[in-house]
Amino acid sequence: MNADDAPLKQEAGALMESLLTSLLDDFDHWFQRGEQLLENCPASVVSHDDQRAFLDRLREGQRAVAATRALVKASSQPMAVSMEAMTPWHGLVTEVWGLAARIGGARADQAPS
């Protein structure tokens, strides 16, 4: 790489960092939303044992995202995160969406007609 490519490399690194930060922020948002939903989730929708297990997985996801943020911050070079690492996080987000739908459905069933 010659000196003329340095600004392009910096721009690409800044874009990658911005995208990764936004993606990690999204994971944090949905993991926190999952915790909020579980706090108010009736046992008729998800059993207490399943709620605890889901909460444990959400907290593990939050720890993994925090560790990823720390690694990115500590690196002097732009970093990417593999899809293999993020796949479980995507699965948790999908579960949060499903939980929100089930809670919404349960509330609709309970609403007076």
PyMOL commands that place a pseudoatom at each C-alpha (Angstrom):
pseudoatom trace, name=CA, resn=MET, resi=1, chain=A, elem=C, hetatm=0, pos=[0.000, 0.000, 0.000]
pseudoatom trace, name=CA, resn=ASN, resi=2, chain=A, elem=C, hetatm=0, pos=[1.373, 3.395, -0.878]
pseudoatom trace, name=CA, resn=ALA, resi=3, chain=A, elem=C, hetatm=0, pos=[0.931, 6.705, 0.954]
pseudoatom trace, name=CA, resn=ASP, resi=4, chain=A, elem=C, hetatm=0, pos=[-1.901, 7.736, -1.381]
pseudoatom trace, name=CA, resn=ASP, resi=5, chain=A, elem=C, hetatm=0, pos=[-4.027, 4.870, -0.004]
pseudoatom trace, name=CA, resn=ALA, resi=6, chain=A, elem=C, hetatm=0, pos=[-3.723, 5.927, 3.648]
pseudoatom trace, name=CA, resn=PRO, resi=7, chain=A, elem=C, hetatm=0, pos=[-6.728, 8.316, 3.671]
pseudoatom trace, name=CA, resn=LEU, resi=8, chain=A, elem=C, hetatm=0, pos=[-8.864, 5.662, 1.994]
pseudoatom trace, name=CA, resn=LYS, resi=9, chain=A, elem=C, hetatm=0, pos=[-7.786, 3.083, 4.557]
pseudoatom trace, name=CA, resn=GLN, resi=10, chain=A, elem=C, hetatm=0, pos=[-8.604, 5.480, 7.419]
pseudoatom trace, name=CA, resn=GLU, resi=11, chain=A, elem=C, hetatm=0, pos=[-12.012, 6.219, 5.925]
pseudoatom trace, name=CA, resn=ALA, resi=12, chain=A, elem=C, hetatm=0, pos=[-12.792, 2.514, 5.540]
pseudoatom trace, name=CA, resn=GLY, resi=13, chain=A, elem=C, hetatm=0, pos=[-11.683, 1.876, 9.128]
pseudoatom trace, name=CA, resn=ALA, resi=14, chain=A, elem=C, hetatm=0, pos=[-13.890, 4.693, 10.425]
pseudoatom trace, name=CA, resn=LEU, resi=15, chain=A, elem=C, hetatm=0, pos=[-16.862, 3.334, 8.480]
pseudoatom trace, name=CA, resn=MET, resi=16, chain=A, elem=C, hetatm=0, pos=[-16.289, -0.178, 9.827]
pseudoatom trace, name=CA, resn=GLU, resi=17, chain=A, elem=C, hetatm=0, pos=[-16.030, 1.158, 13.378]
pseudoatom trace, name=CA, resn=SER, resi=18, chain=A, elem=C, hetatm=0, pos=[-19.229, 3.168, 12.949]
pseudoatom trace, name=CA, resn=LEU, resi=19, chain=A, elem=C, hetatm=0, pos=[-21.148, 0.181, 11.587]
pseudoatom trace, name=CA, resn=LEU, resi=20, chain=A, elem=C, hetatm=0, pos=[-19.862, -2.141, 14.300]
pseudoatom trace, name=CA, resn=THR, resi=21, chain=A, elem=C, hetatm=0, pos=[-20.703, 0.379, 17.030]
pseudoatom trace, name=CA, resn=SER, resi=22, chain=A, elem=C, hetatm=0, pos=[-24.228, 0.735, 15.666]
pseudoatom trace, name=CA, resn=LEU, resi=23, chain=A, elem=C, hetatm=0, pos=[-24.663, -3.036, 15.461]
pseudoatom trace, name=CA, resn=LEU, resi=24, chain=A, elem=C, hetatm=0, pos=[-23.433, -3.555, 19.027]
pseudoatom trace, name=CA, resn=ASP, resi=25, chain=A, elem=C, hetatm=0, pos=[-25.755, -0.760, 20.193]
pseudoatom trace, name=CA, resn=ASP, resi=26, chain=A, elem=C, hetatm=0, pos=[-28.659, -2.606, 18.568]
pseudoatom trace, name=CA, resn=PHE, resi=27, chain=A, elem=C, hetatm=0, pos=[-27.767, -5.824, 20.362]
pseudoatom trace, name=CA, resn=ASP, resi=28, chain=A, elem=C, hetatm=0, pos=[-27.568, -3.943, 23.671]
pseudoatom trace, name=CA, resn=HIS, resi=29, chain=A, elem=C, hetatm=0, pos=[-30.963, -2.356, 23.025]
pseudoatom trace, name=CA, resn=TRP, resi=30, chain=A, elem=C, hetatm=0, pos=[-32.702, -5.646, 22.275]
pseudoatom trace, name=CA, resn=PHE, resi=31, chain=A, elem=C, hetatm=0, pos=[-31.059, -7.502, 25.155]
pseudoatom trace, name=CA, resn=GLN, resi=32, chain=A, elem=C, hetatm=0, pos=[-32.204, -4.757, 27.538]
pseudoatom trace, name=CA, resn=ARG, resi=33, chain=A, elem=C, hetatm=0, pos=[-35.666, -4.831, 25.975]
pseudoatom trace, name=CA, resn=GLY, resi=34, chain=A, elem=C, hetatm=0, pos=[-35.752, -8.578, 26.564]
pseudoatom trace, name=CA, resn=GLU, resi=35, chain=A, elem=C, hetatm=0, pos=[-34.978, -8.037, 30.239]
pseudoatom trace, name=CA, resn=GLN, resi=36, chain=A, elem=C, hetatm=0, pos=[-37.798, -5.484, 30.489]
pseudoatom trace, name=CA, resn=LEU, resi=37, chain=A, elem=C, hetatm=0, pos=[-40.245, -7.859, 28.830]
pseudoatom trace, name=CA, resn=LEU, resi=38, chain=A, elem=C, hetatm=0, pos=[-39.260, -10.687, 31.169]
pseudoatom trace, name=CA, resn=GLU, resi=39, chain=A, elem=C, hetatm=0, pos=[-39.802, -8.462, 34.220]
pseudoatom trace, name=CA, resn=ASN, resi=40, chain=A, elem=C, hetatm=0, pos=[-43.476, -8.148, 33.270]
pseudoatom trace, name=CA, resn=CYS, resi=41, chain=A, elem=C, hetatm=0, pos=[-43.992, -11.475, 31.562]
pseudoatom trace, name=CA, resn=PRO, resi=42, chain=A, elem=C, hetatm=0, pos=[-46.855, -13.564, 32.918]
pseudoatom trace, name=CA, resn=ALA, resi=43, chain=A, elem=C, hetatm=0, pos=[-46.065, -17.177, 33.736]
pseudoatom trace, name=CA, resn=SER, resi=44, chain=A, elem=C, hetatm=0, pos=[-48.932, -18.108, 31.413]
pseudoatom trace, name=CA, resn=VAL, resi=45, chain=A, elem=C, hetatm=0, pos=[-46.769, -16.893, 28.508]
pseudoatom trace, name=CA, resn=VAL, resi=46, chain=A, elem=C, hetatm=0, pos=[-43.369, -18.199, 29.668]
pseudoatom trace, name=CA, resn=SER, resi=47, chain=A, elem=C, hetatm=0, pos=[-42.793, -20.296, 32.791]
pseudoatom trace, name=CA, resn=HIS, resi=48, chain=A, elem=C, hetatm=0, pos=[-40.683, -18.826, 35.571]
pseudoatom trace, name=CA, resn=ASP, resi=49, chain=A, elem=C, hetatm=0, pos=[-37.928, -21.395, 34.936]
pseudoatom trace, name=CA, resn=ASP, resi=50, chain=A, elem=C, hetatm=0, pos=[-37.837, -20.523, 31.229]
pseudoatom trace, name=CA, resn=GLN, resi=51, chain=A, elem=C, hetatm=0, pos=[-37.841, -16.816, 32.098]
pseudoatom trace, name=CA, resn=ARG, resi=52, chain=A, elem=C, hetatm=0, pos=[-34.783, -17.301, 34.328]
pseudoatom trace, name=CA, resn=ALA, resi=53, chain=A, elem=C, hetatm=0, pos=[-32.991, -19.303, 31.651]
pseudoatom trace, name=CA, resn=PHE, resi=54, chain=A, elem=C, hetatm=0, pos=[-33.772, -16.670, 29.011]
pseudoatom trace, name=CA, resn=LEU, resi=55, chain=A, elem=C, hetatm=0, pos=[-32.612, -13.895, 31.356]
pseudoatom trace, name=CA, resn=ASP, resi=56, chain=A, elem=C, hetatm=0, pos=[-29.331, -15.757, 31.921]
pseudoatom trace, name=CA, resn=ARG, resi=57, chain=A, elem=C, hetatm=0, pos=[-28.797, -16.017, 28.155]
pseudoatom trace, name=CA, resn=LEU, resi=58, chain=A, elem=C, hetatm=0, pos=[-29.593, -12.318, 27.685]
pseudoatom trace, name=CA, resn=ARG, resi=59, chain=A, elem=C, hetatm=0, pos=[-27.064, -11.373, 30.362]
pseudoatom trace, name=CA, resn=GLU, resi=60, chain=A, elem=C, hetatm=0, pos=[-24.453, -13.640, 28.789]
pseudoatom trace, name=CA, resn=GLY, resi=61, chain=A, elem=C, hetatm=0, pos=[-25.129, -11.895, 25.474]
pseudoatom trace, name=CA, resn=GLN, resi=62, chain=A, elem=C, hetatm=0, pos=[-24.668, -8.519, 27.161]
pseudoatom trace, name=CA, resn=ARG, resi=63, chain=A, elem=C, hetatm=0, pos=[-21.340, -9.660, 28.606]
pseudoatom trace, name=CA, resn=ALA, resi=64, chain=A, elem=C, hetatm=0, pos=[-20.211, -10.889, 25.187]
pseudoatom trace, name=CA, resn=VAL, resi=65, chain=A, elem=C, hetatm=0, pos=[-21.150, -7.587, 23.548]
pseudoatom trace, name=CA, resn=ALA, resi=66, chain=A, elem=C, hetatm=0, pos=[-19.328, -5.664, 26.308]
pseudoatom trace, name=CA, resn=ALA, resi=67, chain=A, elem=C, hetatm=0, pos=[-16.232, -7.833, 25.820]
pseudoatom trace, name=CA, resn=THR, resi=68, chain=A, elem=C, hetatm=0, pos=[-16.383, -7.219, 22.077]
pseudoatom trace, name=CA, resn=ARG, resi=69, chain=A, elem=C, hetatm=0, pos=[-16.617, -3.457, 22.667]
pseudoatom trace, name=CA, resn=ALA, resi=70, chain=A, elem=C, hetatm=0, pos=[-13.564, -3.641, 24.949]
pseudoatom trace, name=CA, resn=LEU, resi=71, chain=A, elem=C, hetatm=0, pos=[-11.557, -5.546, 22.331]
pseudoatom trace, name=CA, resn=VAL, resi=72, chain=A, elem=C, hetatm=0, pos=[-12.517, -3.089, 19.599]
pseudoatom trace, name=CA, resn=LYS, resi=73, chain=A, elem=C, hetatm=0, pos=[-11.587, -0.146, 21.811]
pseudoatom trace, name=CA, resn=ALA, resi=74, chain=A, elem=C, hetatm=0, pos=[-8.241, -1.712, 22.752]
pseudoatom trace, name=CA, resn=SER, resi=75, chain=A, elem=C, hetatm=0, pos=[-7.283, -2.437, 19.153]
pseudoatom trace, name=CA, resn=SER, resi=76, chain=A, elem=C, hetatm=0, pos=[-5.168, 0.020, 17.241]
pseudoatom trace, name=CA, resn=GLN, resi=77, chain=A, elem=C, hetatm=0, pos=[-6.564, -1.354, 13.970]
pseudoatom trace, name=CA, resn=PRO, resi=78, chain=A, elem=C, hetatm=0, pos=[-10.146, -1.556, 12.671]
pseudoatom trace, name=CA, resn=MET, resi=79, chain=A, elem=C, hetatm=0, pos=[-11.840, -4.791, 13.656]
pseudoatom trace, name=CA, resn=ALA, resi=80, chain=A, elem=C, hetatm=0, pos=[-14.718, -6.868, 12.422]
pseudoatom trace, name=CA, resn=VAL, resi=81, chain=A, elem=C, hetatm=0, pos=[-16.754, -9.465, 14.303]
pseudoatom trace, name=CA, resn=SER, resi=82, chain=A, elem=C, hetatm=0, pos=[-17.361, -12.809, 12.672]
pseudoatom trace, name=CA, resn=MET, resi=83, chain=A, elem=C, hetatm=0, pos=[-20.862, -13.965, 11.853]
pseudoatom trace, name=CA, resn=GLU, resi=84, chain=A, elem=C, hetatm=0, pos=[-20.094, -17.082, 13.878]
pseudoatom trace, name=CA, resn=ALA, resi=85, chain=A, elem=C, hetatm=0, pos=[-19.633, -14.912, 16.973]
pseudoatom trace, name=CA, resn=MET, resi=86, chain=A, elem=C, hetatm=0, pos=[-22.773, -12.868, 16.302]
pseudoatom trace, name=CA, resn=THR, resi=87, chain=A, elem=C, hetatm=0, pos=[-25.110, -15.715, 15.363]
pseudoatom trace, name=CA, resn=PRO, resi=88, chain=A, elem=C, hetatm=0, pos=[-26.109, -16.466, 18.988]
pseudoatom trace, name=CA, resn=TRP, resi=89, chain=A, elem=C, hetatm=0, pos=[-26.780, -12.752, 19.525]
pseudoatom trace, name=CA, resn=HIS, resi=90, chain=A, elem=C, hetatm=0, pos=[-29.041, -12.640, 16.493]
pseudoatom trace, name=CA, resn=GLY, resi=91, chain=A, elem=C, hetatm=0, pos=[-30.841, -15.687, 17.871]
pseudoatom trace, name=CA, resn=LEU, resi=92, chain=A, elem=C, hetatm=0, pos=[-31.434, -13.915, 21.180]
pseudoatom trace, name=CA, resn=VAL, resi=93, chain=A, elem=C, hetatm=0, pos=[-32.820, -10.841, 19.395]
pseudoatom trace, name=CA, resn=THR, resi=94, chain=A, elem=C, hetatm=0, pos=[-35.195, -13.083, 17.463]
pseudoatom trace, name=CA, resn=GLU, resi=95, chain=A, elem=C, hetatm=0, pos=[-36.302, -14.664, 20.749]
pseudoatom trace, name=CA, resn=VAL, resi=96, chain=A, elem=C, hetatm=0, pos=[-36.944, -11.200, 22.222]
pseudoatom trace, name=CA, resn=TRP, resi=97, chain=A, elem=C, hetatm=0, pos=[-39.123, -10.338, 19.223]
pseudoatom trace, name=CA, resn=GLY, resi=98, chain=A, elem=C, hetatm=0, pos=[-40.996, -13.620, 19.667]
pseudoatom trace, name=CA, resn=LEU, resi=99, chain=A, elem=C, hetatm=0, pos=[-41.489, -12.946, 23.365]
pseudoatom trace, name=CA, resn=ALA, resi=100, chain=A, elem=C, hetatm=0, pos=[-42.857, -9.473, 22.606]
pseudoatom trace, name=CA, resn=ALA, resi=101, chain=A, elem=C, hetatm=0, pos=[-45.308, -10.992, 20.126]
pseudoatom trace, name=CA, resn=ARG, resi=102, chain=A, elem=C, hetatm=0, pos=[-46.448, -13.668, 22.601]
pseudoatom trace, name=CA, resn=ILE, resi=103, chain=A, elem=C, hetatm=0, pos=[-46.947, -11.110, 25.383]
pseudoatom trace, name=CA, resn=GLY, resi=104, chain=A, elem=C, hetatm=0, pos=[-48.854, -8.867, 22.998]
pseudoatom trace, name=CA, resn=GLY, resi=105, chain=A, elem=C, hetatm=0, pos=[-50.991, -11.795, 21.907]
pseudoatom trace, name=CA, resn=ALA, resi=106, chain=A, elem=C, hetatm=0, pos=[-51.724, -12.768, 25.509]
pseudoatom trace, name=CA, resn=ARG, resi=107, chain=A, elem=C, hetatm=0, pos=[-52.773, -9.203, 26.313]
pseudoatom trace, name=CA, resn=ALA, resi=108, chain=A, elem=C, hetatm=0, pos=[-55.025, -9.098, 23.265]
pseudoatom trace, name=CA, resn=ASP, resi=109, chain=A, elem=C, hetatm=0, pos=[-56.657, -12.354, 24.357]
pseudoatom trace, name=CA, resn=GLN, resi=110, chain=A, elem=C, hetatm=0, pos=[-57.292, -10.901, 27.801]
pseudoatom trace, name=CA, resn=ALA, resi=111, chain=A, elem=C, hetatm=0, pos=[-58.701, -7.582, 26.573]
pseudoatom trace, name=CA, resn=PRO, resi=112, chain=A, elem=C, hetatm=0, pos=[-62.427, -7.121, 27.087]
pseudoatom trace, name=CA, resn=SER, resi=113, chain=A, elem=C, hetatm=0, pos=[-64.432, -7.593, 23.934]
for i in range(1, 113): cmd.bond("trace and resi %d" % i, "trace and resi %d" % (i + 1))
show_as sticks, trace
zoom trace
